[in-house]
Amino acid sequence: MHRDQEALALPPRVYPTVDLLQDGVQHGFLKVPHSNDASAWGAVMVPIAAIHELNDTGQQARCDAAKVKRCDVIARVHDVTRTGVAPVEYRARRDGMLIGRHFPGRIGIGDTLCVLADVLPNA
């Protein structure tokens, strides 16, 4: 068996302290194994915020491991106070995996992003 296949067969070594499928917002850590001279069974605690919503609009936060390379665009954020301006792009600082993202955008039915016109009374 190739070593990559062996790695896939092993149970995950990174454990979250929160339930990633529970509705609502939770804060916790990812326990990442790390051994050093002081402790062979140590762990690095990486802070995370888990946002999970499953509602009528079909939006949900999900944890998926999307591979990214350095300088890949990972988000485009539109400033609703400045219409007509290009969105700000956020890029990956290094190669790796994007483990948390929200798709589609966090907009619910009836939310107003900008006012396109004013209703004027008949003169």
C-alpha positions, 0 to 999 in steps of 0.5 A, a space after each residue: 500500500 502506498 504511504 498516501 493510501 495508508 494516511 487516508 486509511 488512518 482515523 483523523 488526527 485533528 479533533 474539534 472541541 465543538 460539534 461542527 454540525 450543530 446549529 448556531 455559533 460555537 467557539 472552540 479549538 482544533 486539537 492538532 497533535 504536536 510532539 516535542 521534547 517536553 511532551 510526546 503527546 502534546 497538542 496545539 490548540 487552534 482557535 475556531 468559530 463554527 457557524 452552522 445554519 440550515 434554514 429556509 433559504 438553503 444557506 449553510 456554513 459547511 466545513 469542507 477541505 478545499 485545496 488552495 494555493 498561495 495567492 488564490 482568491 478565497 473571498 470577494 467582499 462587497 462593501 454595501 456602503 460604496 456601490 459601484 466599487 469592485 469587491 475587495 479580494 482576499 487571497 490565500 497567504 500560503 498553500 494549504 486547505 481552506 476548511 471553513 467557508 460560507 456558501 452562498 453568501 449570508 443573505 436571507 430572504 427580504 434582506 436589503 443590500 442597497 436602495 435602488 430607488 425612492 418611491 415618490 408620491 404622485 404630484 
